[in-house]
Amino acid sequence: MHRLEQQFIDNQWVRSRGARYLPVMNPYREEVLAEVTAGAPQDVDDAVKTAQRALPAWRSLGGAKRATYLEGFAAALTRRREALVRLSSTNNGKVLAEAAIDLDDAIACYRYYADQARRLDERQGAAVSVEMANVEARCYHDPVGVVGLITPWNFPLVTSAWKLAPALAAGCTAVLKPSEVTPLPEQALAEIALEIGLPSGVLNLLNGDGEGIGAPLSRHAGIDKISFTGSNRVGEAVMAAAAERTVGVSLELGGKSPILVMEDADPEQAADWVMAGIYFNAGQICSATSRLLVHEAVADSLYSALEKRIDALVLGNPLAEQTDMGPLANARQRETVNGYLATAEQEGLRVVRDARHRQLPSRGYFVAPTLYRDVPLTSRLWKEEIFGPVLCGHSVANEQEAIALANDSDFGLAATVISGDGDRARRIGRELRAGSIWFNSEQLVLPETGWGGFKRSGIGRELGPWGLSSYLEVKHVIGPSHG
């Protein structure tokens, strides 16, 4: 069994100052793959100081030169594609196709921000139109500084890319903390940094848990910005720590996203999009469309189509090509989801497909795909993020009711609208309070379009030019035009 007891600091693997170790599990076999250090505050201090020393040279390098390193990350990940897909599947429980999407989207993100880094050079010193005579104003974009990046376990490679790529493109130096649940795929980022000759200290990777690394990183006086993806509970703690020092935060937190199926939708086509929105990655998606709002005219037809598709899903070894759904990523998440299923029984929810009545593989942290219909709006399962393969349906009488119920949530990360009329679907989408709205499609997440939510789903945006802007400070230099 391999033990990850080292941290990547200043382009070297150095022994962690921490004394605790945590098991890294294979969620299908329920076996320990490795042990990882829990980390220590001293590790954070060493990494932050290293990033501070590296910042002036990296900041001054220019966007075009930084772009070559980002392209290097994309190329190196591409060369490692097969091995990383299998490693991610083994460590996370994703089926191979889902692990491939995680990696391919990460590669696309590094390439996109290489282009954005080059464009940043073109924007520097742009003239600002002012009405005052004989006065000039020019706009510059400076990197925020040293950034702390904390990533989740559900999509480790792409969520790292969403943070690291724009941070490096902007000229920031970084301290990256992967999830202690799925740390193995992200170790490749340190290996790639050495392979492509990334300057020392620009990327520092710290393994550990919240106590050893996450909390000390959020509090560290040398961190100029924190970007966190994860639960609301931890995100609120990160925000509180940042507030004590008045530093910036980007938070991508929970979701309870709706999917609206209107009366003019084709139930068979709609069923495919509903399935993709909730059962992909065993429902462990922050944007999972776990609230189904279906017009009563097509409800019976849609539920019938969903039943057939749920029954056809193959649960099993995520490394097997025929598997449609792997296990949940860890035992704690399985316990959480099973707790919601027990609550559903206590609440007397109407079952269409019940996880507890389906035979599961003999091992692995599995929860079978579950579907309830006519779920009361007061139910915990309707209101709270479950983060598992559990879909709650509720019938609506008209478009206005669907929109009102879709917006009646503490969260606003994403939504999907399905209608036989594309113009109608777009119009409904404009009425929804969420950061990403898909219509008549699966969940397309593109490097060019922003990612983030309204309300309790977070603060700020990742991806697109907005993702780059979150790692930049805007500066204006103003004076006489002929001075």
Beta strands, then each sheet from edge to edge (+ up, - down):
strand 1: 2-4
strand 2: 6-9
strand 3: 12-15
strand 4: 21-26
strand 5: 31-37
strand 6: 126-128
strand 7: 135-143
strand 8: 146-150
strand 9: 173-177
strand 10: 203-205
strand 11: 225-229
strand 12: 248-252
strand 13: 258-261
strand 14: 291-295
strand 15: 350-353
strand 16: 370-373
strand 17: 390-396
strand 18: 411-412
strand 19: 414-418
strand 20: 436-439
strand 21: 454-455
strand 22: 458-459
strand 23: 472-480
sheet 1: 1+ 5+ 4-
sheet 2: 2+ 3-
sheet 3: 6+ 7- 23+
sheet 4: 10+ 9+ 8+ 11+ 12+ 22-
sheet 5: 15+ 16- 17- 14- 13- 19- 20-
sheet 6: 18+ 21-
end
